[in-house]
Amino acid sequence: MYRMQVYDERTTGMHWQTQKHGAEHFRRARAKNPEGRIPVSVVIGADPATALAGMLPIPPDLDEMMFAGFLRREPVEMVPCETNDLKVPANAEIVLEGYVNLNECARKGLSGTTRGFIRWKGSTRFFTWNA
């Protein structure tokens, strides 16, 4: 689960915390092709077990959807996206499909933390959606 800040009708900031899987995917892709971009699909509205699996700091070698299936006691049905090769949960309420350019970033805006502090530090990537 990642924080996103809306910039306009097709662009958000995509904040990938350093220790999360999304940040690791980003680092690996940028190491291979710093000027490229990676496909991204954002699920808004999933069942509680799937949402929880996305939030927990599970080990990097454990698939989040497999963990969600364990919590649900049944597999999470996955369906292909329309504009990229990624798969998303079939029960997602909304799916945004797009990309993140590996060489673009911006200073992120103010955000509240779970401990009640306000942060203005760090950078964010741009997520542009097309479906």
PyMOL commands that set and color helices and strands:
alter all, ss='L'
color gray80, all
select helices_A, chain A and resi 21-32+48-55+64-72
alter helices_A, ss='H'
color red, helices_A
select strands_A, chain A and resi 3-6+11-15+37-44+78-80+87-89+94-107+111-112+118-119+123-129
alter strands_A, ss='S'
color yellow, strands_A
deselect
rebuild
show_as cartoon
